[in-house]
Each structure stands twice: as structure tokens, then as C-alpha cells.
Amino acid sequence: MKAKYQPRINLEDRTLLQDVIPLDTPITLFVDPASACNFSCPFCPTGHQKLIDETGRFQGVMKLDLFKKIVDDLKEFPQPVKVLRLYKDGEPFLNKNLAKMIAYAKQSGAVKYIDTTTNGSLMTPARLEPVLEAGLDKINISVDGMDAGQYLEFTKYEFDFDEFVKSVKWLDQNKGACEVSIKIPGDILTENQKEEFLEVFGDYCDRIFIENFAPCWPEFDVETHTGVEIQQGIYQQSITQTDTCPYIFYSLSINADGLASSCFLDWGRKLLVGDARRQSVKSIWHSDEMNDLRLQHLEGKRNENPVCKSCGQLTHCLPDNIDAYREKLLPAFLEYAEKK
């Protein structure tokens, strides 16, 4: 097998957050090209239309002009954003301007690295080629079955699995410098299917991994919706208790309509901190709303937040832990926030 068996995120050689926060420039910016999805996966809130309707959130694609405004805003930061993540709630390839977005961000000098995550259903060579030419650095491909029947059962989508495999092979031959990572939830597979997954895709990507379902979304019970009892973390690691969310100190999310969320898991739009249509990204990053949330976490009061207290990302998916450094970080953060 050509691919390395490792998760899509880098678990090693990570920036030690306790040494760099508070940050003048976010390390990661999530920008969602599309808040809608063509799949209805049970483990994801976006796959439950009634739930999404109840939130009243925008369901559609980000306008190119808004995206350009967001990228232009990034030039106000003292350093380029390290990672622009073109993915949050929906399927990025639903946005026909995805390649133009990548090209504009690449040419801006305001970001160093761009990645995206896709379910692969729209990932034809005709759509992939302009995205690769635009300069995409990494594509994460989520596989949700090992044949068309399993896809239909799990995603409620009529998926041409054979054509998808052909597209993956085309991508491997034409990717250039773009890194390709492929993963699948092992909870839906038999042991034979796990071997088949590695055999089918292992020679046509750079990374491959069999993940677990994880209760990462606040106020959304993955176990109830999937019928799977979750006993490990998403990367087969042990489940650990964490009090302080590190993401709010190094990342920010802009939803497809321009509303800004403090967290990339804010599917219900209950952690809104600004509006990129009317505010600069820099002003949102340093806003009272963001700083109040950061302060709440540094003071050990995460469980007082009705949304954050039910987040499983911190127990099942977290690569960073700053709990031991709260006492040190709190006075430094208070001094920093007062200046901003």
C-alpha cells in the first residue's frame, strides 16, 4: 500500500498553543463554501433536514464577492493565516466557484495553505482539474460505503461508486503537489470491508485511515442517530476529559452566509460572534464576543456555556490540550484583551 496509514490531521509536530496564545493572527480560518449537502448522513446534523430547518440557518453557497471580501480582510492581520480550511457544514463542491475561491486566496498572499473536505460525489475530473490548477494544497475525501447499495442506505444518495473510484485514481495521477487523504467510518464496515477499503484506495492517496464516529457536534446525539455505542475517540485514541477548548484561541469560522461562528462545530448557529458581511475578520477575531468566550474557558467555566458544555469534540477528537496552562494563560490573555 502506497499510502501512509494515518489520520487526516497532523497529530505530531503541532504548534504548542500554550507558547503562542493569545494570537494576533488566527492559525486556522474555516470558510464554508456551502452550508448545504447532497448527502443525508445520520452522524451529521446537516443530514437531518428537520433539525436544520429548525435552526433557521442559511442553506446555500457562499457568494464569490463575499469570499473575496473575507480574503481581502485577512491582509489586515500582521501575518498570513496558516491554514484556510474551505469546509464546515456542507459539501464544498456544491459551490461552482470553488476553484475561483482557491485561486483568489492563493494569489492574495494572505494565506499559506488551503485544504478542503468532500464526500466525493461531485469529484469528477472536470471539477477536480480547475481546483488542482488553482493551487489546492490538500483534499480530504470522506468515503461512506464500499458499494452503491451501502451508500444509498447510509447517505440516502444514489452514488456511482465505480465512477468515484475512477475519479480517485484520476486524482492520484494528476494531483501534482496536492496531498490526498481518504478516510471512512469503521463503524459502518465489516472486518472484510475494512480490508477492502484499504485495498481499493490504499495505492491512490497519500494518507488513509479508518476513523470512528465521534460525538463532536454540541447538542446532537450521534449515538442515538446512528445506533452506534461510541467507546473510543475518532482516531482510536482513549476518551479524555478536557475543560478548555483550544480551538477558540487559534481558529475562527465564517459560515456560507457570512455570519461568523467562534467554533467550526456550530451547526445550530448558537455561537455567533459577528458578521463578515459588515465587519472585518480582524475585528471579529478581537471582538468582545470572542474574548468573553475565551475568558469563560480560561476561568474553567466551560460547563456554564449551554452549547460548549455538551461538546464531544473535546473528549473524543482533541489533538491539543491547554488545561494545565490555564493559570499561566489567564493573566496574559486579560492583559492582551484589554489592549485590543
Buried (B, 14 or more C-beta within 10 A) or exposed (E): EEBEEBBBBEEEEEEEBBEEBBBEBBBBBBBBBBBBBBBBBBBBBBBBEEBBEEEEBBBEBBBBEBBBBBBBBBEEBEEBBBBBBBBBBBBBBBBEBBBBBBBBBBEBEBBBBBBBBBBBBBBBEEBBBBBBEBBBBBBBBBBBBBEBEBBEEBBBBEBEBEEBBEBBBBBBEEBEEBBBBBBBBBBBBEEEBBEBBBEBBBEBBBBBBBBBBBBBBBBBEBEEBBEBEBEBBBBEBEEEEBBBBBBBBBBBBBBBBBBBBBBBBBBBBBBBBBBBBEBBBBBBBBBEBBBEBBBBBBEBEBEEBEBBEBBBBBBBBBEBBBBEBBEEBBEEBEEBBEEB
